[in-house]
Amino acid sequence: MRTAADLASPIPAGPAGHRPKRRPGLLTLRSTEGSSVKHPDNDNNDNNERDLFARLEADLAADSGGDVVDLGKARTARASAGTDPTAPDSGSAGSSDPAPDSAAAVTPDASGGVKPTRADSPDFSGPGYLERIKAAKRIPVVPVWLTSRSEAADAAKWVGGHIWHTVWFHAFRSPLYVGRLTARTPAGMARALSRVMRWTVDAEGEPLRQAEARRENSEVYLKLSRQRDRRVRLRVGITLISGLGMLGASLFLAFGASPLTQAIAAALAIGTFGVLGAPADAPISSRAVVKTEVQKLTSDMVVKAMASIGIGQIASAVAKGRDGITFVAPITREGPGWRADIDLPLGVTVADIADRRARLASALRRPLGCVWPDADPTEHEGRLVLWVGDRDLSKTGIVKWGLASAKRHDVFQRIPFGIDPRGRAQLVPLIQHNVLIGSLPGQGKTASVRVLACGAALDPSAELWLHENKGTGDLDPLEGVSHRFVSGIDDESIKYAADSLKLLRAEVMRRAAAMKALPRDLCPDKRITRQIADKRSLKLWPLLAVFDECQNLFAHPEYGKQAGEDAEFVIKLGRALGVALVLATQRPDKDSLPTGISGNVSIRFCLRVAGQVENDMILGTSAYKNGIRATQFRPEIDAGNGYLAGASTLPTVVRTAYLDTAATEAIAKRAFALRTAAGTLSGHALGEEAQRAAGPSYDLLADIAAVVPVTEERVWNERIAARLIELRPEVYGGWKGETVTAAVKPFGIRTRDIAGTTDDGTRTTRRGITRADLTTAITERDGNRGAA
């Protein structure tokens, strides 16, 4: 007989190992006598079904004496083995192994069958306690703003200013306060006398006595009356004695005291009775500062706001009663605002939140300039740092430049540029960097350029090449300290700027050769340092070249293409050689801003732009997609606000410092005095001609032609270097063959392998040039000058 366990077991395989298919809808009922009843889905049973039932009946007949199995115990045993006895087979009928679930892998066992192996092993539960402690983020003991000298100084200065304003405000209004006190003194005296009389007659207990009289509670009323009589007798005596004393004191002060004592007594009386006589809604003093009350940011506010900005994962979780987001740290005060560190749901990024910044600001009931969602560079892509300020960044007012009152500055240090929404100072490095600034007209682009130029001007060792191709004179105050300077939009001014880039390219090549010749111990990293720049004989001082409205240069039909190539060359090689470019444009497209330039600058500052293309041209490819969008800034309202990328780990919103013409002129005067004292004024600042000021005081091609005779058709570069050193040792000292190769390359002269004889008569092949290539380069250069 088949047992209950047999009935629950899978169908056995046939004689040839064939497992019959189980068909849905076929129900088999078994009785204790071995009979079976079938209920097919339809009346047409095929041969396979008859064979199946025949095998089942034969199996039931062959089985006898089976034990009854407890199904509960069987299910428990199978569940403890990692299977579900109630789950249907997902494999072929007759399989004795349960189907593995989604969290298990199937592996063969010793008998040739399969058994499920859990993919998530219970033996490993993640990093241990020590690893979690090591990875934990420690909250600073000292507030962040106190660790910054500038921020702490600003806070102390603000507190001192606040106290001084309050004291001066009330001191100025002190006569008004005295008049108010005097006018209110009679009312104060009457109010004081009234209070004394009410206390004397125990007026405060009268309502209680009247209440007991209305209740006709005679016993309690009599007790209260007797108590009142005792109090009144005592208080009347005290009042009479005190009144006589006050009368005597008043007579003494009126007729016997000195004027000083009388004045002090009158002041005390007026002050005391004036305060007592002041109405509750009309205080004596006025408010010196009206505080702006800002609602504290709470987790409930953030959860509701995040659920309303259109992100499905968050909205659905909140609708089910959950938060949808996780706060990884308490909401804390940071600067003039609140900071919330949030883990977003799986699959949601910070860029998704930044895309809905306007909705988030609306949900938080804050101005758009107060809400700044940022990513955390030390965490995953779903970690959101939400900062909500007390005040709109655009209402911060004019930001004072950090070097406005400084006597001098080291350009190898970062230049103060502005502040972020948290009020923290943002600095921009110039050495080993190039800067690209872009925006629509009127958004503060030229003001940003002026800040960087003034920072470099305060370093007397820095050489300034300023090109303002707008013609409005925004950089005119710095003309007196510039090595090269032009202001204009005409063709002559554009050509001047193009010539500067050509000369910069040659200057980069000269510096590269000079750097290569320096000893390893003096320049181990092959980069310009403060120590190297201070050695004036090396001529490797910092050089800052500014090209404002550079689209007028790069889009010029005659000079634009070559200027773009020269700028790209300088950007790629000049940063390690102390040459930095600052390019500013109001039309960031591929025609007016070559991609070779926009793709190689390391620091970018983008104020308000019109669309995604312009945004990515300035801030880099995919910046708009990643939520870094300068299109969100409002016209005029957010003038001076922009995204600064490359100066810090993450792009940061910065409100730039502002220098008007008067402040710029004051800085230029200090810069001129510094350069005069250091003897570093040169070029345009000394009234020299443009060509002499811009380039070296020698003509490289002419010097090579002078040391290479007409009869010498081919010459090695190392021999040219030796002859140049002999010709001008102060200029070509330390040059080698490789230096000549790099120096002639900008002029289109190609070096090649040239066979020759050494001084000892050995025949060999070395790199050199031909006299024909040199003559062609000189002819083309002179021809271009004549055409210009």
GIMORA-V287339 format. One line per field, one symbol per residue. phi: phi as a letter, one per 30 degrees, with the letter a starting at -180 (. if undefined). psi: psi as a letter, one per 40 degrees, with the letter a starting at -180 (. if undefined). A space follows every 10 residues. Layout:
phi=???
psi=???
This chain:
phi=.dcddddddd dddddcidcd ddcdjccccc cddjdbbcbd dbdccddddd dddddddddd dddbidddcd dddddddddd djbcdcdddc cddjddcddd ddcbccbdcd djdbbdcddc dddbcjdddd ddddddcdde dceedddcdd dddddddddd dddddddded ddceeddddd dddcdedddd dddddddddd chddcdeddd dddddhcddd dddddddddd ddeddddddd dddddddddd ddddbcdded dddddddddd dddddddddd cbddccddbc dcdcdddbdd dddddddccj cddddddddc jcdibbddad dbdbidaccb cbcddeiccd dddddcdddd ddddhbdedc cbdbccdcbd dccccccbdd beedcdiddd ddcdcddabc ddcdceclbc ediddccbdc dibbbbbbad dicjdddddd ddddddddcd ddccccbccc icidceecdd ccdbaablcd dddddedddd dddddddddd dddddddddd ddbdchbdbd ddddddddhc ddbcccbdhd ddddcddccd dddddddddd ddcdddcicb cbcbbcbdbd dcbedddddc dcbbbbddbd adddeddddj eiddddjcbd dddddidcej caccbjdbdb ebdbcddbbd dddddddddd ddddddddic dahedcidde ddddcddbcd ddddddccdd dcdbbddddd dddddddbdd cceidbdddd edddddcidc dbdbdacddc jddabbdabc dddddddddd dddddddd
psi=iiiddddeii hiiadeehhi hhhiehhhhh ideeiihigi dieghidddd dddddddddd ddhifiihhh dddddddddd eeihdehihe aiiehehihi aeeiihiiad eeaiihhhdg heehfaiadd ddddeihhhh dhiddeehdd dddddddddd dddddddddd ddeddddddd dddedddddd dddddddddd efddeddddd ddddefgddd dddddddddd dddddddddd dddddddddd dddddeiidd dddddddddd ddddddehid egidiihdhh hhhhhihidd ddddddeeef hdddddddde eiddihheii hihhafaihh hhhiihehid dddddfdddd dddefiidee hghiiheeai eehhhhhhid ihdeedahhh hdedeidiih eeiihhdaii deeihhihid hfiihhhiii ieeedddddd dddddddehe ehhhhhhgfd eefdeddede ehdihihiei dddddddddd dddddddddd ddddddeiid ddgdefihid dddegddeff iihhhhgife ddddehdded dddddddddd dddddeeehh hhhhieggid degiddddee idhhhhahid adddddddei hedddeeghe eeihhddfhe hihhhdeadi hhhhhiihha dddddddddd dddddddefe hibddeeiid ddddaifihd ddddddehid egdiiidddd dddddddgde deheiadddd dddeddeehh iihhiahide ehhihihaii dddddddddd ddddddd.
